Amino acid sequence: MTATRIDLNADLGEGVGDDAAMLSLVTSANIACGGHASDPDLMFATLRLAADRGVAIGAHPGYPDRKNFGRTAIPMAPDAIARMVAAQVGALQGVAALAGARVRYIKAHGALANLAADDRAVADAIAAVARASGLALLAISGTELQAAGEAAGIPTDAEIFADRAYLATGRLVPRSHPQAMIHDANEALTRLISVLETGLMPVIDGPPIHLAARSICIHGDSPGAVAMARTIRDGLTARGIALAPFLP
C-alpha cells in the first residue's frame, strides 16, 4: 500500500551544493558538524536557514577525514567512536543554541554509517550517544544501527536513498561501482514510487528486497541534487503523499 506521508532529508552544511535551495525542498536536514566537513560559521548559517524554513535538524557526524570527505573508515574502537560522535554532536548543539535552532536527531555520515550498518558494537556506540544526548536516530533501513537504536529505546526511524543503488544485502552499492549512483531524477522518482507502493527495493545483484522507511535521502552534494529533490517532491505530492519530518 502506498505511503501517505514521507520525509525528505538531505546532507547539508558540507560546503558543497546549494543548501538554500535544498532547504526549500526537504523536510529534514542532516547538518555536518565538524568531522568530515563544516566549521562553526557554516554550521551557524545552515542552522539558521533550516530553522527559518521550519526544517527538522539532525547532527551528521562522520570520520574526521576531510581529504576523503569521511568516506574512508578510520580504525577506531567503539568507545572512541562514541566520544568522537558525542564531540561533534555537542558542537552542533552548542552552535544551534546560538542560532535559535534545535537539534533533534543523529544521522551518521559516509563510512561511519556504512560501518554501523554491519558492526553492532559501532552501532551501539552511536545509539548510546543519541540516548545520552536526548536525540532520535535516523538509520539506513534494515541495518544494525536501526536495530541498535530500537534496542536502546530511543526514537529510531529508517531511511532509503533516492540516488543510490542497493545490493541484495540491503547495503548501498559502493561508490566505486559504476552503478552506485542514480543521476536521472525521473528514474529515481519512478523507483521511489514503486518502493513506497510495494515495500520492495530493486537491487543490482538479485531480486528486489523488502525495505521499510519513513524518510528518503537525497545527497545534497550530488550533481543535480536540487533538480532531483524538486522532481521527487513534486512527484510525491502529485500522488497525494504528504511531505513532513519523520519525527512527530
ABEGO torsion letter per residue (X at the ends): XBBABBBBBBBBGAGBEBAAAAAAABABBBBBAGBABEBAAAAAAAAAAAAAAGBBBBBBBBBBBAAAGGABBBBBBAAAAAAAAAAAAAAAAAAAAAAGBBBABBBBBEAAAAAAAABAAAAAAAAAAAAAAGBBBBBBBGBAAAAAAAAAGBBBBBBBBAABBBBAAGBBBBAABAAABBABAAAAAAAAAAAAAAGBBBBAAEBBBBBBBABBBBBAABBGAAAAAAAAAAAAAAAGBBBBBABX
